[in-house]
Amino acid sequence: MSKDGDRPQKLETKLITGGRSKALTGPAVNPPVWRASTHLYDNVAALEASKNQSADARAFFYGRRGGPTQWALADALTDLEPGAEGTMLYPSGVAAIACALLAVLRPGDVLLMADSAYDPSRSFADGFLKKYGIETRYYDPVAGADIAQYFCDKTRAILLESPGSLTFEVQDIPAICAAAKARDICCLLDNTWATPYFFTALEKGVDISILAATKYIVGHSDAMIGSVTANKKYWNRIGQTARALGQVLSPDDAYLAARGLRTMAVRLRQHEASALKIARWLESLDGVARVLHPALPSCPGHEFWRRDFTGSSGLFSFILNGSKAKAAAIVDALELFGIGYSWGGFESLALPVHPEKFRSATHWPAENGVIRLQIGLEDTDDLIADLSQAFGAARPIG
Ligand SMILES: *Cc1c(COP(=O)(O)O)cnc(C)c1O
């Protein structure tokens, strides 16, 4: 927020100052881990009075409503999103997505979801939501303003994810949100790839911005956290649903995320520079058919990335001129890159991926191998040398 209501702070500054109010952290620089379940009241009158306090009040009530360590993190995340009313925290990114969808949907509603959405988001919709009478329909992530052709009387919400998981299509979010707003349809965005540092979602028309804070916010591959930041219209519903479902983040994990957040800008700028260097190097290889990176002109929706984002992070994919067996052989031959799910930590990771398994509204050709890379903070020459030797090792495979 602006100091004295005049000069708005830059995001780099907000990452440092956010949530560090003296009321929450005391004299310490970092919010200390404040562990408690039970609040002991002085007397029955104090106990009764506490029942009237707002659930949003930064006053300790009971552990399930969080304490100073969680509030400091929530406030810091809210501060990064102009137009935000508040942030709820969850024990994983998937919990955040599930609770946000449950907060805005009712039986009989139709949810629209980008066909390139994160696979567990699809599973939650097609499995859990379906059982509760909520239908999900998938749309082509390049739809833009044509999203309106997917609307029906029952369409209540759109779950956007931009760029898409695995394939990185960038969506025209302002156009989609404008079309949705005209029909009072709620726009939720999984903003994990960009974070508010590279894409301030609510300013672009999104109602509810969701992060797997497990990734870049924590940044060190050692904690699981989800967050939901909402505008005024949806904030109460988000809070009520999270409380009804008993969602609470441990103070230890909140502490790790708040600690990670302070260095996120410098980490992301390095992830960006290193990933771009490696993406361009891959583009020059005969063995690579296509690099799927939002900051490269060949990426579907690149023009929207240029218009709406202030940077690109460290995760992208590439399609081989070769088989899935070749992709597996390259990943197996890598020495510096780990093989593992998740991303956003300081270390590089590689994964063969299969987008065709998670598509229903669009077609993804299944023949060629696709590898997703998370570029960490190692030296890029070392990473390129590792990729180079892995391509060499896999040369005999077609
Ligand atoms: C990892 C991820 C999630 C889920 O986060 P978890 O903390 O692992 O549950 C959600 N969305 C995207 C885009 C992700 O990559």
The ligand as a Gaussian input file, in Angstrom:
#p B3LYP/6-31G(d) Opt

LIG

0 1
 C        2.264000     -27.305000      -8.174000
 C        1.100000     -26.597000      -8.737000
 C       -0.097000     -26.518000      -8.038000
 C       -0.338000     -27.261000      -6.754000
 O        0.449000     -26.889000      -5.703000
 P        0.773000     -27.917000      -4.485000
 O        1.288000     -27.032000      -3.431000
 O        1.779000     -28.873000      -5.049000
 O       -0.506000     -28.591000      -4.124000
 C       -1.121000     -25.770000      -8.575000
 N       -0.986000     -25.163000      -9.755000
 C        0.143000     -25.226000     -10.475000
 C        0.215000     -24.515000     -11.770000
 C        1.218000     -25.963000      -9.999000
 O        2.316000     -26.074000     -10.733000

